[in-house]
Every structure is written in C-alpha cells, then in structure tokens.
Amino acid sequence: MSDCCNGGFESLSHQMVVFHDLRCQISDLRCHKLLAVAEALEATSYLPSFILKPSNSHTPNHKTNPKNMKKLILTTLTFCSSLFIAQQASEKGILGDFDGNGTKEYAYTKVSDCNDDCDGKCETTIYFSDKKIKPFVISPAKNGGLFNLGDLNEDGKDEVGFYPGWCTSCWHGFHVYTLSKAGWKPLVPAISTHCSQWEEEKFPIKKDPKKKGYVIITSSQWEDDDIKIKSSSVKVN
C-alpha cells in the first residue's frame, strides 16, 4: 500500500500526481466542487496540460480517458462524503450513556473562531444534552466526526470518539475520551490515522474480544517511505 490516492489506479500515474495532493488536502466542505469536475470530464476526452505530469511532449493538450478520471475523482468524493456524513452526525448529536447513570443523553459539537481556511483558534467543543455533564474542548479542530464507542474500559460509561476536521492533510489523530470523577480525560493517546486507513474501513479502536480490559488500536504509521497500518492490543482497565 502506498498513499491514499493509490487505490487500484496505478495505470493513471500522471493523473495521480495532481490528485494525490488534492485528495489528501481538500476540505470536506469543498468536496462538492470535484463532482462538477467529474461531470465535465465525462463530456470531454482532453485535459489541460497544466494539470498533467510534465512529459517529453510539448503538446498543449494530452488525451486521457475521462471515464477513468471521473472514477478517480468519485473515489475522492466517497472519502470526503464519509467525513461529511460524520460531520452531519456531529451536528445532530450522538446518543449514549456517557456518565453511566442509566439514562442516555445526546453529545454534539460546536466549532468557534474558524473560517473556511482554518484560520483562527479553531476550537471544537463537545456539549451534552444533560447539562450536568461538563463540555470539553478539542483544538485545533474544524468540527469533525463524533462517535459513541461504547463502554471500552468497562466502567459502565460509553466513551466518546472524535475525528477532527481540518483543511489540509490526510493525517489526523483520532481522539478517545472517557468521563472520570475528575472530568473528561483521554482513554488512550491520540491515535494516528491516515485517510487510506479510513478507506479500508479499519476503525482506530475497538474492544479486544479475546482479552478482558483491553482494546485493539489500529493506527497509521510512516515507515520505510510507505504508510503502514498496524494493530495492537492495549490495556485500558
């Protein structure tokens, strides 16, 4: 496995040069623009030379396959759409028993001081419908995906997962929080993830079914000039 744009499109290497950075840096709020590009490519068999990898040819336009290019762009849209859906879930709230009192409440997010280019403090606050549960802030984060992870440490409370939104990069830390007597704290250190890990549907954390009190953490690591996805069992209780 290489980068997040190398998913069965090895024959499109010249297109990938451009769309690697596009795919790995684009904001989910701008993903809809790719759809218009894909539709335009379906109607033409040419691409402007400035978006292609430099070659020995000085011809102004290089012929390419618009259907393959559209497929590549739509793959990018699929990843961006998953982030958008997660963001929508954050806005509506997720349901869980986060304080362990036997009653479920909603958790939801609000972002402050963050423009479309991620300028500002970019603080995302996680609030709860039960006002007895104190909110907490994650920064920097331009909103993001909110998850009910279930009771990972078997303390009777559901843990909160948060995947921060940002304007650049395919690398994001996945945060896992648990409510203690002293307040919210990380259950484990932030888990390094790359967009390719999410595309392969390898979720960052889950209970270890074979070891009580342990979780399986799956993370993305940069090793030997490549992205490696690794899993390990970690004690949390």
MIROGU-343924 format. One record per residue (C-alpha): residue number from 1; x, y, z. Coordinates in steps of 0.02 Angstrom, whole numbers. Layout:
BEGIN
@resi->NUM x->X y->Y z->Z;
...
This chain:
BEGIN
@resi->1 x->0 y->0 z->0;
@resi->2 x->63 y->174 z->-37;
@resi->3 x->-35 y->335 z->-19;
@resi->4 x->-220 y->373 z->-6;
@resi->5 x->-235 y->400 z->-195;
@resi->6 x->-157 y->235 z->-246;
@resi->7 x->-313 y->129 z->-240;
@resi->8 x->-311 y->24 z->-399;
@resi->9 x->-266 y->169 z->-516;
@resi->10 x->-84 y->127 z->-548;
@resi->11 x->-110 y->150 z->-735;
@resi->12 x->-160 y->331 z->-706;
@resi->13 x->6 y->387 z->-633;
@resi->14 x->7 y->555 z->-721;
@resi->15 x->-165 y->598 z->-653;
@resi->16 x->-117 y->541 z->-479;
@resi->17 x->24 y->667 z->-469;
@resi->18 x->-108 y->802 z->-466;
@resi->19 x->-247 y->716 z->-370;
@resi->20 x->-137 y->648 z->-229;
@resi->21 x->-120 y->820 z->-152;
@resi->22 x->-299 y->863 z->-198;
@resi->23 x->-367 y->709 z->-114;
@resi->24 x->-258 y->719 z->40;
@resi->25 x->-276 y->904 z->72;
@resi->26 x->-450 y->953 z->16;
@resi->27 x->-575 y->1010 z->145;
@resi->28 x->-734 y->909 z->156;
@resi->29 x->-828 y->1072 z->133;
@resi->30 x->-754 y->1089 z->-41;
@resi->31 x->-783 y->910 z->-99;
@resi->32 x->-939 y->955 z->-197;
@resi->33 x->-829 y->1051 z->-319;
@resi->34 x->-750 y->887 z->-376;
@resi->35 x->-918 y->822 z->-434;
@resi->36 x->-933 y->964 z->-559;
@resi->37 x->-757 y->924 z->-621;
@resi->38 x->-801 y->740 z->-640;
@resi->39 x->-957 y->781 z->-740;
@resi->40 x->-859 y->898 z->-852;
@resi->41 x->-729 y->764 z->-885;
@resi->42 x->-865 y->643 z->-939;
@resi->43 x->-906 y->759 z->-1083;
@resi->44 x->-729 y->778 z->-1148;
@resi->45 x->-579 y->669 z->-1187;
@resi->46 x->-449 y->804 z->-1156;
@resi->47 x->-372 y->882 z->-1002;
@resi->48 x->-275 y->1045 z->-995;
@resi->49 x->-88 y->1012 z->-997;
@resi->50 x->-57 y->1111 z->-838;
@resi->51 x->-141 y->978 z->-730;
@resi->52 x->-41 y->835 z->-804;
@resi->53 x->128 y->769 z->-755;
@resi->54 x->265 y->850 z->-861;
@resi->55 x->322 y->739 z->-1003;
@resi->56 x->435 y->747 z->-1154;
@resi->57 x->287 y->805 z->-1256;
@resi->58 x->256 y->991 z->-1276;
@resi->59 x->83 y->965 z->-1348;
@resi->60 x->-39 y->1087 z->-1266;
@resi->61 x->-166 y->950 z->-1228;
@resi->62 x->-140 y->768 z->-1181;
@resi->63 x->-276 y->644 z->-1220;
@resi->64 x->-336 y->540 z->-1073;
@resi->65 x->-482 y->431 z->-1025;
@resi->66 x->-619 y->540 z->-948;
@resi->67 x->-711 y->391 z->-877;
@resi->68 x->-557 y->333 z->-781;
@resi->69 x->-526 y->510 z->-721;
@resi->70 x->-706 y->525 z->-665;
@resi->71 x->-689 y->362 z->-569;
@resi->72 x->-533 y->429 z->-482;
@resi->73 x->-620 y->591 z->-434;
@resi->74 x->-775 y->500 z->-373;
@resi->75 x->-664 y->392 z->-263;
@resi->76 x->-605 y->553 z->-184;
@resi->77 x->-785 y->607 z->-164;
@resi->78 x->-826 y->445 z->-73;
@resi->79 x->-695 y->481 z->60;
@resi->80 x->-749 y->662 z->76;
@resi->81 x->-931 y->612 z->87;
@resi->82 x->-894 y->496 z->233;
@resi->83 x->-819 y->643 z->326;
@resi->84 x->-970 y->749 z->283;
@resi->85 x->-1090 y->616 z->348;
@resi->86 x->-990 y->604 z->509;
@resi->87 x->-996 y->793 z->523;
@resi->88 x->-1185 y->791 z->499;
@resi->89 x->-1198 y->662 z->639;
@resi->90 x->-1098 y->779 z->749;
@resi->91 x->-1217 y->922 z->715;
@resi->92 x->-1370 y->816 z->754;
@resi->93 x->-1288 y->731 z->903;
@resi->94 x->-1248 y->553 z->952;
@resi->95 x->-1344 y->458 z->1085;
@resi->96 x->-1260 y->368 z->1230;
@resi->97 x->-1246 y->346 z->1417;
@resi->98 x->-1087 y->445 z->1439;
@resi->99 x->-1099 y->469 z->1627;
@resi->100 x->-1158 y->293 z->1671;
@resi->101 x->-1318 y->345 z->1761;
@resi->102 x->-1428 y->230 z->1658;
@resi->103 x->-1505 y->371 z->1555;
@resi->104 x->-1448 y->410 z->1379;
@resi->105 x->-1407 y->588 z->1326;
@resi->106 x->-1350 y->671 z->1166;
@resi->107 x->-1174 y->731 z->1131;
@resi->108 x->-1149 y->862 z->996;
@resi->109 x->-1015 y->981 z->935;
@resi->110 x->-996 y->1166 z->900;
@resi->111 x->-846 y->1248 z->819;
@resi->112 x->-789 y->1425 z->856;
@resi->113 x->-665 y->1550 z->782;
@resi->114 x->-626 y->1451 z->624;
@resi->115 x->-652 y->1507 z->445;
@resi->116 x->-656 y->1403 z->285;
@resi->117 x->-466 y->1407 z->276;
@resi->118 x->-445 y->1350 z->457;
@resi->119 x->-382 y->1520 z->513;
@resi->120 x->-415 y->1561 z->695;
@resi->121 x->-414 y->1463 z->857;
@resi->122 x->-523 y->1328 z->778;
@resi->123 x->-591 y->1258 z->941;
@resi->124 x->-723 y->1123 z->937;
@resi->125 x->-824 y->1099 z->1096;
@resi->126 x->-916 y->938 z->1134;
@resi->127 x->-1077 y->975 z->1229;
@resi->128 x->-1207 y->861 z->1308;
@resi->129 x->-1395 y->874 z->1320;
@resi->130 x->-1379 y->830 z->1505;
@resi->131 x->-1307 y->994 z->1569;
@resi->132 x->-1235 y->904 z->1721;
@resi->133 x->-1104 y->832 z->1605;
@resi->134 x->-970 y->964 z->1577;
@resi->135 x->-921 y->1003 z->1397;
@resi->136 x->-741 y->993 z->1340;
@resi->137 x->-638 y->1072 z->1201;
@resi->138 x->-529 y->994 z->1066;
@resi->139 x->-411 y->1108 z->971;
@resi->140 x->-363 y->1129 z->833;
@resi->141 x->-517 y->1055 z->752;
@resi->142 x->-638 y->1123 z->623;
@resi->143 x->-783 y->1021 z->689;
@resi->144 x->-766 y->837 z->646;
@resi->145 x->-842 y->664 z->666;
@resi->146 x->-916 y->615 z->834;
@resi->147 x->-933 y->432 z->885;
@resi->148 x->-1009 y->332 z->1026;
@resi->149 x->-876 y->199 z->1054;
@resi->150 x->-973 y->102 z->1183;
@resi->151 x->-901 y->55 z->1352;
@resi->152 x->-721 y->15 z->1306;
@resi->153 x->-648 y->10 z->1482;
@resi->154 x->-798 y->-74 z->1563;
@resi->155 x->-832 y->64 z->1689;
@resi->156 x->-1016 y->75 z->1646;
@resi->157 x->-999 y->230 z->1537;
@resi->158 x->-991 y->250 z->1348;
@resi->159 x->-831 y->325 z->1280;
@resi->160 x->-830 y->469 z->1154;
@resi->161 x->-730 y->461 z->993;
@resi->162 x->-687 y->617 z->893;
@resi->163 x->-608 y->631 z->721;
@resi->164 x->-558 y->813 z->696;
@resi->165 x->-597 y->903 z->535;
@resi->166 x->-460 y->1009 z->457;
@resi->167 x->-422 y->1099 z->294;
@resi->168 x->-263 y->1006 z->245;
@resi->169 x->-177 y->837 z->259;
@resi->170 x->-234 y->656 z->261;
@resi->171 x->-157 y->632 z->433;
@resi->172 x->-272 y->657 z->583;
@resi->173 x->-267 y->597 z->762;
@resi->174 x->-421 y->502 z->821;
@resi->175 x->-465 y->552 z->999;
@resi->176 x->-545 y->439 z->1130;
@resi->177 x->-615 y->517 z->1289;
@resi->178 x->-687 y->442 z->1446;
@resi->179 x->-776 y->526 z->1591;
@resi->180 x->-689 y->506 z->1759;
@resi->181 x->-728 y->580 z->1930;
@resi->182 x->-608 y->722 z->1888;
@resi->183 x->-690 y->755 z->1719;
@resi->184 x->-654 y->708 z->1539;
@resi->185 x->-485 y->633 z->1500;
@resi->186 x->-406 y->534 z->1356;
@resi->187 x->-430 y->347 z->1373;
@resi->188 x->-280 y->320 z->1260;
@resi->189 x->-161 y->441 z->1173;
@resi->190 x->-225 y->511 z->1008;
@resi->191 x->-218 y->376 z->875;
@resi->192 x->-126 y->424 z->716;
@resi->193 x->-235 y->389 z->563;
@resi->194 x->-215 y->418 z->377;
@resi->195 x->-360 y->433 z->254;
@resi->196 x->-309 y->267 z->174;
@resi->197 x->-345 y->181 z->340;
@resi->198 x->-522 y->250 z->340;
@resi->199 x->-547 y->200 z->158;
@resi->200 x->-501 y->22 z->206;
@resi->201 x->-630 y->33 z->345;
@resi->202 x->-504 y->-5 z->482;
@resi->203 x->-579 y->86 z->630;
@resi->204 x->-449 y->153 z->754;
@resi->205 x->-514 y->70 z->913;
@resi->206 x->-625 y->-72 z->971;
@resi->207 x->-637 y->-194 z->1115;
@resi->208 x->-518 y->-340 z->1109;
@resi->209 x->-637 y->-490 z->1106;
@resi->210 x->-500 y->-607 z->1168;
@resi->211 x->-432 y->-505 z->1316;
@resi->212 x->-541 y->-429 z->1450;
@resi->213 x->-496 y->-248 z->1490;
@resi->214 x->-401 y->-225 z->1327;
@resi->215 x->-439 y->-134 z->1164;
@resi->216 x->-369 y->-158 z->989;
@resi->217 x->-292 y->3 z->923;
@resi->218 x->-266 y->18 z->736;
@resi->219 x->-156 y->162 z->679;
@resi->220 x->-65 y->226 z->525;
@resi->221 x->124 y->242 z->532;
@resi->222 x->251 y->310 z->408;
@resi->223 x->387 y->179 z->389;
@resi->224 x->512 y->141 z->251;
@resi->225 x->438 y->276 z->139;
@resi->226 x->266 y->200 z->148;
@resi->227 x->108 y->206 z->253;
@resi->228 x->87 y->53 z->363;
@resi->229 x->-75 y->11 z->454;
@resi->230 x->-40 y->-84 z->614;
@resi->231 x->-146 y->-153 z->756;
@resi->232 x->-101 y->-192 z->935;
@resi->233 x->-192 y->-241 z->1095;
@resi->234 x->-180 y->-112 z->1234;
@resi->235 x->-237 y->-124 z->1415;
@resi->236 x->-361 y->10 z->1467;
@resi->237 x->-430 y->-64 z->1628;
